[in-house]
Amino acid sequence: MTTFAPPPAPVREDGARHRSAPPADGGLASRARRLITGAPEDPRWARPALWAILVLATVLYAWNLSSITGNTFYDAAVYSGTKSWKAFFFGALDAGSFITVDKPPFALWVMGLSARAFGYGTWQLMLPMVAVGTGSVALLHRLVKRDFGAVAATVSALALTLTPITVAITRDTNPDPILVFLMLLGAAALLKAVRTGRLMPLVWSGVAIGFAFNTKMMQAYVVLPAFLLVYLWAANASLGKRIRNLAVGTVALIVSSAWWMVVVDLIPASSRPYIGGSTDNTVWDLVIGYNGFGRIFGASSSVGSQGNGASFGGEAGLYRMFNDTMGGQISWLIPFAAIALVAGLVLRGRAPRTDARRAALMLWGGWFVLHYLTFALAEGTFHPYYVTAMAPGIAALTGAGGVMLYNAFRNGSAAVGVSPAERSRDRGMGWALPAAVAASSVWAVVLLQRVSGSGTLYTVAQVVVGVAGAASVIGLLVARFTKRQRLIGVAALAAVVALLAGPAAYSASAATSSTNGTNPTAGPSTGGMGGMGGGGGQRPSGAGSGPGTNSGDAPSGSGDGQEMGQPPSNSGNSTDDGGSTGSGTTESGATESGTAESGSTESGSTESGTAESDSADGRTGGGMDGGTQVSSAMITYLKKNQDGATWLVAVATDQTASSIILESGEPVISMGGWSGSDNAMTLAKLKSLVKAGKLHYIVVGDSGQGSSNSEISTWVKANGTAVSDYSGLYRLDASDVS
């Protein structure tokens, strides 16, 4: 009898069945159908699963967008870049281009172009972050799928999506999400170069890492040893050609990394901003100092040699990724990924040199191990969100390694159609799957136990992990001895639930609660701090009459009054770790008389008797020693009396300046950079700015930081006119300069 039933779909090594290929019409409709439903050789569920994961990622990264606070340090630089192309190119903190931020500007360019195209506001700055965050998930899925199949790709994409610190940092305006995306582009080009042996993919890999360098400098190079080793070992070309190609790729890497640095350092210092974070006003010093060896060894060119900031992620050491601060952010899948890496390499041990799967395992394993060692042992400034760069390696090993362990376990348990030789090869490694699931499940329970009592979400997650993990391990063991293949699949699904329930709980928390813009983390607070080291404080949480509400140039945004740089005029007065400009008790340019602000008082009170607080009313420390307060009332006064000056005021640090820029919409000078110790402002430079009418106001404290600042404070107090309503504020005119 003739039958018209289609033949059974072929089965791949990962166990997934594929659809028969439909006739290719080569038209637009065919390509659109392929985009939506996937390639003909993919299993039917693969593309819908990918779309579901991408939607989930987008929701997590963009949920309640108006509540996202961001990092005022970078927000102010982006805003300044929308007002001046010079500030845009240099990555200057202020539109007058006095000083740059302490990072290269590529991430600022991406956000700045969005802000120039759509206007400055919350969603405009967050749009590129959400896009690259979701794009990283899609790119990782594509890379893993090519070598390990749809199941591995789906698990990897879901693992990256639910990495808690990745959710937290993608809901921020720090440059890390863009860094990760560029590094993944570099990995994609490298793997293509390995498969084909061609030169150009290797060149493009170098270019991608070069752009990553111009996003966050030396951190982009962490993966380079793995890239080099994988290409040199596994590329489909002769040894001589591999070496030649690597030489050309290295040239592409150097050019794409160094071009901005070289251009900036060749421009005379008098014609460009001071390079924030450097000791000698060069980008090269920033590369090898503050953003280079200073991060690893604790010898920072602008902060000192005491390992400043290391406490944000806990004490340096191999255990750092598992401590109370870092554990819930990144470590959930590390036990599984480590076991999968070792077992996977053993399973591919006798494969040919050019074996694509082993090359991919080497790449993702190197990505994971190099980042782990770098972040764990770094003695310099270290924030938890840095480790989002490690997440793709862990996620890829979880998906790809998990499928390899599953196949080894299934083959070693007398799977149908497996040869005795294959079964013997896989039998030893088959036990790695239940061991990996058990290790990560137990560790997840420990992490969730640490935050027990923090909410029902974590309690439920702990129960789910415990039950699913136990069911998976028991199911695998029973299946191994009873030869029940179907039970292996059920146990594997339970393993996925056990592995991802904990990260999902933390990620949901990160997506539904506001985070510190300086030091974003996911889940309950476990002792991590925010504020220092390469970022600014959160955007102001309260504002009075000072955000330039009568000026079209003031920063603006959208969403229930929580606008980027322009907070609601009647909101609360609290500040955050980084220090933000706030309102408190200001009205018509003066503080309310007779009111003692809560918190610690300051020696310099206003004439009306108000003792200004360092923390309770949302004001920002802004003097040469960070002790003098800048209120919204003062900002209103400064704007009213700016008298055509380029800069509204000069203050001590980036934190203070960035908050004032966002509230006022005017350029503000940061004389000392992030820490207040940069040599950006000298007395001679100050005198020239005052004499030219470009600056009239400066805020100084009772003492200076270093001889230069002390000299400036002394001169300002001796020659300027104190503004009696605002302690520490002085007016200087050309006539005051001798």
Sequence and secondary structure as in RCSB ss.txt:
>XXXX:A:sequence
MTTFAPPPAPVREDGARHRSAPPADGGLASRARRLITGAPEDPRWARPALWAILVLATVLYAWNLSSITGNTFYD
AAVYSGTKSWKAFFFGALDAGSFITVDKPPFALWVMGLSARAFGYGTWQLMLPMVAVGTGSVALLHRLVKRDFGA
VAATVSALALTLTPITVAITRDTNPDPILVFLMLLGAAALLKAVRTGRLMPLVWSGVAIGFAFNTKMMQAYVVLP
AFLLVYLWAANASLGKRIRNLAVGTVALIVSSAWWMVVVDLIPASSRPYIGGSTDNTVWDLVIGYNGFGRIFGAS
SSVGSQGNGASFGGEAGLYRMFNDTMGGQISWLIPFAAIALVAGLVLRGRAPRTDARRAALMLWGGWFVLHYLTF
ALAEGTFHPYYVTAMAPGIAALTGAGGVMLYNAFRNGSAAVGVSPAERSRDRGMGWALPAAVAASSVWAVVLLQR
VSGSGTLYTVAQVVVGVAGAASVIGLLVARFTKRQRLIGVAALAAVVALLAGPAAYSASAATSSTNGTNPTAGPS
TGGMGGMGGGGGQRPSGAGSGPGTNSGDAPSGSGDGQEMGQPPSNSGNSTDDGGSTGSGTTESGATESGTAESGS
TESGSTESGTAESDSADGRTGGGMDGGTQVSSAMITYLKKNQDGATWLVAVATDQTASSIILESGEPVISMGGWS
GSDNAMTLAKLKSLVKAGKLHYIVVGDSGQGSSNSEISTWVKANGTAVSDYSGLYRLDASDVS
>XXXX:A:secstr
          B TTS B         SHHHHHHHHHH  TTS TTHHHHHHHHHHHHHHHHHTTGGG    HHHH
HHHHHHHH HHHHHHTBSSTT SBB SS SHHHHHHHHHHHHH SSHHHHHHHHHHHHHHHHHHHHHHHHHHH H
HHHHHHHHHHHT HHHHHHHTS SSHHHHHHHHHHHHHHHHHHHHH  SHHHHHHHHHHHHHHHHHGGGGGGGHH
HHHHHHHHH SS HHHHHHHHHHHHHHHHHHHHHHHHHHHHS GGGS B TT SSS HHHHHHIIIIIHHHHS B
TTTBSS TTGGGS SSSTTGGGSTTTHHHHGGGHHHHHHHHHHHHHHTTTS TT HHHHHHHHHHHHHHHHHHHH
HH  S   GGGGGGGHHHHHHIIIIIHHHHHHHHHHHTT TT  HHHHHHHHHHHTHHHHHHHHHHHHHHHHHHH
TTTS HHHHHHHHHHHHHHHHHHHHHHHHHHHT HHHHHHHHHHHHHHHHHHHHHHHHHHHHS   SSS   SS 
 S   S SS      S   S S TT TTS    STT BTTB  TT      TT     SSEETTEE TT B SS 
  S   TT  B  SSSS  EE STTS SEE HHHHHHHHHT TT SBS EES HHHHHHHHHHH S  EESSTTT
S      HHHHHHHHHTTSB EEE  SS SHHHHHHHHHHHHHHSEE TTSTTEEE  GGG  
